[in-house]
Amino acid sequence: MKPKGWPKTVTMKIIECIPNQSFTDYTKFLLAGLYGIHHMEKTDKGLKLTTTIKVVGPLSWVWRKIVAEEILATLPHQTDMLIKLARAS
């Protein structure tokens, strides 16, 4: 992925996947790492999607400000796009 305004690409890795239940992605930054934890749960009202963003490491506070806040701000749009993609397949 190439974050808007960044000079280079950032690599994300899927580090855990439980089909039809959850997946976790990981991005390594300077002295920190960002985990995106994505859960899918069937409910009586339909599919419930939950995303948790976790930043760890000595410079986690910097990466929370630079990256995690942007992810959280765009998460509703990203989720809508994921739903549209899933419905189209």
N, C-alpha and C positions, 0 to 999 in steps of 0.2 A: 504494500500500500504506500502511496505517496501523500502524506498530509499536505493540505493546502498551505502554500507559503514555505514549505520545507525544500531545501536544495537536493535532498536525496530520498531514496526509497527506504522505508522501514519494513523489516521482515517480521512477519507474524508466523508462529508455528502452532498447529493444533497439538496440544500435549496430552489431551484426554478426550475420548469420544465414547459415549454410550448411545448407540443408535436409537433414535426416536425418544431420547430422554434428555441428554445434555452433551455439551462439549465445552472445552476450555481452551482458549488460545493464550499464547504468551508472546510478549514483545520485550526484548532486552534493550535497555537504555544504559547510558553511562551511570554506573553505580545504582541502578534500580531496575526493576522489572515490573511489567504491567500484565495482569491476568484479566482476561474477559471470561467470565463464567456465565454460561448460557443454559438455562433450564427450560424444558418444555413439559407441561403437565396437562393431561386431559382432565377437563372438569365438566360438570353438567351444562355449563354455559358455553363450552367450546374449549379451544386450546389456550392455555395460559403460558405466556412467554415471560421469563424473568431474566434480566441481565444484571450481573454484579461486576463492578470494576474494582480491582484491588491493585494497589501500587505498593511495592515493598522495596526496601533498601535504603542506604544512607541518604541518597538524594531523592527519595520518593516525594518529598514535599515540592520539589521543583517540577518533577514530571506530572504530579497531580495538577499543578497550575497550568503547565504548558499543554499537556495532552489529555489527561483524564477529564478535565472540565469541558473541553471541546467535545469529547466523545459523549459525555452526558447530555450536553446541549443538543446534539444531533441524533441522539438515540431514538426519540419517537419517529423521526423520519426514516432512519435506518430500519427500524422495526416494521414500519409500513411497507417499505420496499421488500423486506424479507417475506412478509405475508403475501404480497402480490406475486413474487417469484414462486412461492410454494403453491399458490392457487393456480398458477399458469402451468405447472408441471404435472 
